[in-house]
Amino acid sequence: MPRMFDRLLAALTLLTRLPFWRLRRVPTEAFAHTTDWWSAVGWLTGGVTACVLWGAAAWLPADLAVVVAFVARVLLTGALHEDGLADFFDGFGGGTTRERTLAIMKDSHIGTYGVLGVVFYALLLVGTVAALPFETAVRVVAAGDPLSKFAASQLVNVLPYVRPLEQSKVGTVYRRMGVCAWLLSAVFGVMPAVVLLPVPFWPVVAVPFIVTGGLILFLRRRIGGYTGDCCGAVFLLSELAFYLAVAVRYGGLVG
């Protein structure tokens, strides 16, 4: 039980800016298993985003309420995932070789591909969620975060980390999930979608995993594995695909 709590605390410390580190000193080894709890952390980050969306919608138009909600998530997470997404677009947009791609992603400066990628991502995100009925949007946001975090966590189960250990942002390399950890992560990841979404929307639960699978194949071909930036990018892209799929499904149901 202490080891499990350390791993959860490590995941909360890594993926949010809240001072969970004050509760207990977490062993470095626990950070190697944080992927076990990514989907559980999604209950917090997705829940906060959904609650802010609910409150903001009482005072603001739908598109502005969505902006406020996701700004709240960026503040909560310290833009960790968005930073990875920008580096991902820069690296794979500007790099033509494995070595060049990794070097660009390691560079702290953002380039044209990174700026355009994040801007287009944000426009699609806000436009898609704002187009949904209010109650549906709140439910989808609460479900999409943990579901997509679970999907993205599969990178570490099927791909190797491609940088030297000393270049890891958390000072360690993620370990592959054991069977019990995977099952627990699956419960935290899939349960919100099953509980919060009406049955006609259940088929779109597969979309983040399809997108993640495609990106895994792409990463294997281009760089032979993953980096921390890739994890953040895959999470955001699979989440965006989920929202787009919900919007398409909703259009089909009401059309």
Number of C-alpha atoms within 10 A of each C-alpha: 6 7 12 15 13 21 24 23 23 26 24 24 20 21 20 20 16 14 9 16 14 9 8 11 11 19 12 14 17 20 24 19 24 26 29 29 27 27 29 25 26 25 20 18 25 27 20 19 24 26 17 20 26 19 13 18 18 10 10 13 11 22 16 15 22 28 20 20 24 22 15 18 21 18 13 18 19 16 17 19 21 21 17 23 27 26 31 28 26 26 27 21 16 17 17 11 13 14 12 15 21 21 12 21 26 16 12 9 11 16 18 12 18 24 16 14 18 17 13 10 17 16 11 16 21 21 16 21 25 19 12 20 12 15 11 17 23 23 21 23 26 25 28 29 32 33 33 30 28 28 28 30 26 20 25 20 14 12 17 17 18 16 14 9 12 10 13 15 12 14 13 17 23 23 18 20 18 12 9 10 16 19 13 15 24 19 16 22 27 20 14 21 24 14 12 16 18 11 10 10 18 15 11 19 20 14 21 28 21 14 21 24 18 12 19 23 13 13 18 14 11 17 18 15 20 21 26 20 22 24 21 23 24 28 27 24 20 26 28 25 23 26 25 20 20 25 22 14 17 16 11 9 10 6 6
